[in-house]
């Protein structure tokens, strides 16, 4: 039986910002699981291990963390306990999930259980989701049920909104601001595009509801607008970044069709940065969903998201509670017994 705090301490010691010590953390995980009878199926920048030929449950977690920002009071790459809290970079997102699953499997006697468990450890989740894409390219037959250990404050989450991200570029004709009729403003073109897009969103998208989600409609955000060079020149270029958090595939198709229409109208260049569809697992026991994107969105099998809390991912002095961590171990053990019996 392996203590979950000790495991977590070893994981936090690894600086996995942008996967810097990817090999170090995978070595620790692989060597620890080998002592419990797990065999390595595939090792690259990701790691896949299993303990039986037939597996009915999988666990997936990313090992990388975000960069830390100013204001940290505690050591980033060490486990710090203050009263009922555990601090450390990545402790919430999501090294606590990895520690909990390793501790949970160390407490299960798999010789008395018919089926085994398969474990997936990915990289580059925080920036580009490269790790889960590599795993999917390799793995053609995931277990029947997958658990993603992202922080949920110990609540089982069975669905997530989708994500559509676009970079839209506009070209104008540069001239002096005293003779604007000789040029064409890329910024004004972008503003007209945004107004049309917002009218479409307000009238055709926002009114459509899916009560499964806390925010029950597709959201739209213009996250960035950048153009021009100086105050006395008509701008020759402008670029905007826009994202949608979608509730279903019907909304996706509407948005794609409208962007094509506006692209032609404003002679814009529309580049798709990300397109991830929403998912929802029908279940009589659980119905909670989230608005953020996780690696669960890339999977096709049944999956739930379950991790520690409170949710302090990407925050200064990131932490979880000790109670939440030990509760998560017990939750994982119950799921193993349920799906591997």
C-alpha positions as CSV (number, residue, x, y, z in Angstrom):
1,X,0.0,0.0,0.0
2,X,1.5,3.3,-1.1
3,X,0.7,6.5,0.8
4,X,-0.9,9.1,-1.5
5,X,0.9,12.1,0.0
6,X,4.3,10.5,-0.5
7,X,3.5,9.8,-4.2
8,X,2.2,13.3,-4.6
9,X,5.4,14.7,-3.1
10,X,7.5,12.9,-5.6
11,X,5.3,14.0,-8.5
12,X,5.5,17.7,-7.5
13,X,9.3,17.5,-7.3
14,X,9.4,17.1,-11.0
15,X,9.4,20.4,-12.9
16,X,7.0,19.6,-15.8
17,X,6.3,23.1,-17.0
18,X,6.2,22.6,-20.7
19,X,7.2,19.0,-20.1
20,X,10.7,20.1,-19.0
21,X,11.2,17.0,-16.8
22,X,8.9,14.7,-18.7
23,X,11.3,11.8,-18.7
24,X,11.9,12.1,-14.9
25,X,8.3,12.0,-14.0
26,X,7.5,9.1,-16.4
27,X,10.5,7.2,-14.9
28,X,9.0,7.6,-11.4
29,X,5.5,6.6,-12.4
30,X,6.7,3.6,-14.5
31,X,9.1,2.2,-11.9
32,X,6.4,2.6,-9.1
33,X,3.8,0.8,-11.1
34,X,6.1,-2.0,-12.2
35,X,6.5,-2.9,-8.5
36,X,2.7,-3.5,-8.5
37,X,2.8,-5.8,-11.5
38,X,2.0,-3.3,-14.2
39,X,3.7,-3.8,-17.5
40,X,4.6,-1.0,-20.0
41,X,2.7,-1.3,-23.2
42,X,4.0,1.9,-24.8
43,X,6.6,4.5,-23.7
44,X,7.3,7.7,-25.6
45,X,6.7,11.2,-24.3
46,X,3.5,9.5,-23.0
47,X,3.2,6.3,-21.0
48,X,0.7,3.4,-21.2
49,X,0.7,0.6,-18.6
50,X,-1.7,-2.2,-17.7
51,X,-1.8,-5.1,-15.2
52,X,-4.0,-7.6,-17.0
53,X,-4.6,-8.8,-20.6
54,X,-8.3,-7.9,-20.3
55,X,-9.0,-4.4,-19.0
56,X,-12.4,-2.8,-18.5
57,X,-11.3,0.5,-16.8
58,X,-8.8,3.1,-17.8
59,X,-7.4,6.2,-16.1
60,X,-5.9,9.1,-17.9
61,X,-4.0,12.1,-16.6
62,X,-1.5,14.7,-17.9
63,X,1.8,15.2,-16.2
64,X,2.6,18.7,-17.4
65,X,1.8,21.9,-15.5
66,X,1.3,25.6,-16.4
67,X,4.0,28.1,-15.7
68,X,3.9,29.8,-12.3
69,X,3.2,33.5,-11.9
70,X,4.5,36.0,-9.4
71,X,3.0,35.9,-5.9
72,X,3.7,32.4,-4.8
73,X,4.4,32.1,-1.0
74,X,5.4,28.5,-1.1
75,X,8.0,26.4,-2.9
76,X,6.6,25.5,-6.3
77,X,8.4,22.1,-6.6
78,X,7.8,20.8,-3.1
79,X,4.8,19.5,-1.2
80,X,3.9,22.0,1.5
81,X,1.3,21.2,4.1
82,X,-0.3,24.0,6.1
83,X,-3.1,22.9,8.3
84,X,-5.6,21.0,6.1
85,X,-4.1,22.2,2.8
86,X,-1.4,20.9,0.4
87,X,0.4,23.4,-1.8
88,X,2.6,22.9,-4.8
89,X,2.6,23.7,-8.6
90,X,0.3,21.2,-10.3
91,X,-1.0,19.8,-7.0
92,X,-4.5,20.4,-8.2
93,X,-4.1,20.3,-11.9
94,X,-3.5,17.4,-11.9
95,X,-0.8,15.6,-10.0
96,X,-3.2,14.8,-7.2
97,X,-5.3,12.8,-9.6
98,X,-2.2,10.8,-10.7
99,X,-1.1,10.3,-7.1
100,X,-4.6,9.1,-6.1
101,X,-4.9,6.5,-8.8
102,X,-1.4,5.1,-8.1
103,X,-2.3,4.9,-4.4
104,X,-5.7,3.4,-5.1
105,X,-4.3,0.6,-7.3
106,X,-1.7,-0.2,-4.7
107,X,-4.6,-1.0,-2.3
108,X,-6.5,-3.3,-4.6
109,X,-5.9,-7.1,-4.7
110,X,-6.3,-7.6,-8.5
111,X,-5.9,-11.4,-8.1
112,X,-9.4,-11.4,-6.7
113,X,-10.8,-9.3,-9.5
114,X,-11.6,-10.6,-13.0
115,X,-10.5,-7.7,-15.1
116,X,-7.6,-5.3,-15.0
117,X,-6.9,-1.6,-15.4
118,X,-5.1,0.4,-18.0
119,X,-3.3,3.7,-17.2
120,X,-2.5,6.5,-19.6
121,X,-0.1,9.4,-18.7
122,X,0.0,12.2,-21.3
123,X,2.0,15.4,-21.9
124,X,1.4,18.8,-23.4
125,X,-2.2,19.1,-22.2
126,X,-1.9,22.7,-21.0
127,X,-0.9,24.1,-24.3
128,X,-1.7,22.0,-27.3
129,X,-3.3,18.6,-26.3
130,X,-0.5,16.9,-28.3
131,X,-0.2,14.1,-25.7
132,X,-3.8,12.9,-25.9
133,X,-3.7,13.1,-29.7
134,X,-0.6,10.9,-29.8
135,X,-2.2,8.4,-27.4
136,X,-5.3,8.3,-29.6
137,X,-3.2,7.7,-32.7
138,X,-1.6,4.7,-31.0
139,X,-4.5,3.3,-29.0
140,X,-7.3,1.8,-31.1
141,X,-9.3,0.1,-28.3
142,X,-9.7,2.1,-25.0
143,X,-11.3,0.3,-22.0
144,X,-15.1,0.4,-21.7
145,X,-14.9,3.2,-19.0
146,X,-12.3,6.0,-18.7
147,X,-11.6,8.2,-15.7
148,X,-9.9,11.5,-16.3
149,X,-8.4,12.8,-13.1
150,X,-8.8,16.6,-13.6
151,X,-9.9,18.6,-10.5
152,X,-13.6,18.5,-9.9
153,X,-13.7,18.9,-6.1
154,X,-14.6,15.1,-5.8
155,X,-17.7,15.5,-8.0
156,X,-18.2,13.1,-10.9
157,X,-18.6,15.1,-14.1
158,X,-20.2,13.4,-17.1
159,X,-20.2,16.0,-19.8
160,X,-18.4,19.0,-21.2
161,X,-19.1,21.8,-23.7
162,X,-17.2,21.8,-26.9
163,X,-14.7,24.4,-28.1
164,X,-14.3,26.2,-31.4
165,X,-11.4,28.7,-31.8
166,X,-10.7,30.9,-34.8
167,X,-8.1,33.4,-35.9
168,X,-9.7,35.8,-38.4
169,X,-7.5,38.2,-40.5
170,X,-8.5,41.3,-42.5
171,X,-6.5,43.2,-45.1
172,X,-6.9,46.9,-45.8
173,X,-5.1,49.5,-47.9
174,X,-2.7,51.8,-46.0
175,X,-2.8,55.5,-46.5
176,X,-2.4,58.7,-44.5
177,X,-5.3,59.4,-42.0
178,X,-5.9,62.8,-43.6
179,X,-7.0,61.1,-46.8
180,X,-8.8,58.0,-45.6
181,X,-10.9,57.7,-48.8
182,X,-7.7,56.6,-50.6
183,X,-7.3,53.6,-48.4
184,X,-9.3,50.9,-46.7
185,X,-9.4,50.3,-42.9
186,X,-8.8,46.7,-41.9
187,X,-9.9,47.6,-38.4
188,X,-13.2,49.1,-39.6
189,X,-13.7,45.9,-41.7
190,X,-13.1,43.8,-38.6
191,X,-15.5,45.8,-36.5
192,X,-18.3,45.4,-39.1
193,X,-17.5,41.6,-39.2
194,X,-17.7,41.4,-35.4
195,X,-21.1,43.3,-35.4
196,X,-22.5,40.9,-38.0
197,X,-21.1,37.9,-36.1
198,X,-22.6,39.2,-32.8
199,X,-26.0,39.8,-34.4
200,X,-26.0,36.2,-35.7
201,X,-24.9,35.0,-32.2
202,X,-27.6,36.9,-30.3
203,X,-30.4,35.9,-32.7
204,X,-29.5,32.5,-33.9
205,X,-27.3,30.9,-31.2
206,X,-27.7,32.3,-27.7
207,X,-31.5,31.6,-27.5
208,X,-30.9,27.8,-28.0
209,X,-30.7,26.1,-24.6
210,X,-29.3,22.8,-23.3
211,X,-30.2,22.6,-19.6
212,X,-27.5,19.9,-19.0
213,X,-25.0,22.7,-18.7
214,X,-24.7,25.3,-16.0
215,X,-24.5,28.0,-18.6
216,X,-27.1,26.5,-20.8
217,X,-26.2,28.1,-24.2
218,X,-23.3,28.3,-26.5
219,X,-21.1,31.3,-25.5
220,X,-19.0,33.5,-27.8
221,X,-16.0,35.6,-26.8
222,X,-13.8,38.0,-28.9
223,X,-10.6,37.4,-26.9
224,X,-8.2,39.6,-28.9
225,X,-8.2,42.3,-31.6
226,X,-5.0,43.6,-32.9
227,X,-4.3,45.9,-35.9
228,X,-2.8,49.0,-37.3
229,X,0.6,50.6,-36.5
230,X,0.3,54.4,-35.8
231,X,-2.5,56.8,-35.1
232,X,-2.2,58.8,-38.4
233,X,-2.3,55.8,-40.8
234,X,-5.3,53.9,-42.1
235,X,-4.5,50.3,-40.9
236,X,-3.7,47.8,-43.6
237,X,-4.1,44.7,-41.4
238,X,-6.2,43.5,-38.4
239,X,-6.6,40.2,-36.6
240,X,-9.2,38.9,-34.2
241,X,-9.4,35.8,-32.0
242,X,-12.8,34.4,-31.2
243,X,-13.9,31.3,-29.4
244,X,-17.2,29.5,-28.9
245,X,-18.1,27.1,-26.1
246,X,-20.7,24.9,-27.8
247,X,-23.6,22.9,-26.4
248,X,-24.1,20.5,-29.4
249,X,-23.1,19.7,-32.9
250,X,-26.0,21.5,-34.4
251,X,-24.7,24.8,-33.1
252,X,-21.2,23.9,-34.5
253,X,-22.6,23.6,-38.0
254,X,-24.5,26.9,-37.7
255,X,-21.4,28.7,-36.7
256,X,-19.2,27.2,-39.4
257,X,-21.8,28.1,-42.0
258,X,-22.0,31.7,-40.8
259,X,-18.3,32.1,-40.7
260,X,-18.1,31.0,-44.3
261,X,-20.7,33.5,-45.2
262,X,-19.0,36.4,-43.4
263,X,-15.6,35.4,-44.7
264,X,-16.8,35.9,-48.3
265,X,-18.7,39.2,-47.4
266,X,-15.6,40.8,-45.8
267,X,-12.9,39.0,-47.8
268,X,-11.4,37.8,-44.6
269,X,-9.1,34.8,-43.9
270,X,-10.6,32.4,-41.3
271,X,-8.3,29.9,-39.7
272,X,-9.6,27.2,-37.4
273,X,-7.4,26.8,-34.4
274,X,-9.3,24.2,-32.4
275,X,-12.6,22.3,-32.9
276,X,-13.6,20.0,-30.1
277,X,-17.1,18.7,-29.9
278,X,-19.2,18.6,-26.7
279,X,-19.9,15.3,-25.0
280,X,-22.5,14.0,-22.4
281,X,-22.6,10.5,-21.0
282,X,-26.2,9.5,-20.4
283,X,-26.4,8.1,-16.8
284,X,-29.1,7.8,-14.2
285,X,-26.7,8.4,-11.4
286,X,-24.8,11.6,-12.4
287,X,-25.6,14.7,-14.4
288,X,-23.1,17.3,-13.6
289,X,-21.2,18.9,-16.5
290,X,-18.4,21.5,-16.9
291,X,-17.7,24.4,-19.3
292,X,-13.9,23.8,-19.6
293,X,-12.2,21.4,-21.9
294,X,-10.2,18.4,-20.8
295,X,-8.7,15.4,-22.5
296,X,-12.0,13.6,-21.9
297,X,-13.4,15.6,-24.9
298,X,-11.0,13.7,-27.3
299,X,-12.2,10.2,-26.2
300,X,-15.1,8.2,-27.7
301,X,-15.6,5.6,-25.0
302,X,-17.7,6.2,-21.8
303,X,-15.8,8.6,-19.6
304,X,-16.1,10.7,-16.4
305,X,-14.0,13.4,-15.0
306,X,-13.2,13.0,-11.3
307,X,-10.4,14.7,-9.3
308,X,-9.5,16.5,-6.1
309,X,-10.4,20.0,-4.9
310,X,-11.1,22.7,-4.4
311,X,-10.5,23.7,-8.0
312,X,-7.5,26.1,-7.8
313,X,-6.0,25.1,-11.2
314,X,-3.7,27.8,-12.7
315,X,-3.9,29.9,-9.5
316,X,-1.2,31.4,-7.4
317,X,-0.5,29.2,-4.4
318,X,-2.4,26.3,-6.0
319,X,-3.6,23.8,-3.4
320,X,-6.0,21.0,-2.5
321,X,-7.3,19.8,0.8
322,X,-5.9,16.7,2.5
323,X,-9.4,15.5,3.0
324,X,-10.2,15.8,-0.7
325,X,-7.1,13.8,-1.6
326,X,-7.8,10.9,0.6
327,X,-11.5,10.9,-0.4
328,X,-10.4,10.7,-4.1
329,X,-8.3,7.6,-3.4
330,X,-11.4,5.9,-1.9
331,X,-13.6,7.1,-4.9
332,X,-11.1,5.6,-7.3
333,X,-11.0,2.3,-5.4
334,X,-14.8,2.1,-5.5
335,X,-14.8,2.6,-9.3
336,X,-12.1,0.0,-9.8
337,X,-14.2,-2.5,-7.8
338,X,-17.3,-1.6,-9.8
339,X,-15.8,-1.8,-13.3
340,X,-13.2,-4.6,-12.8
341,X,-15.2,-7.1,-10.9
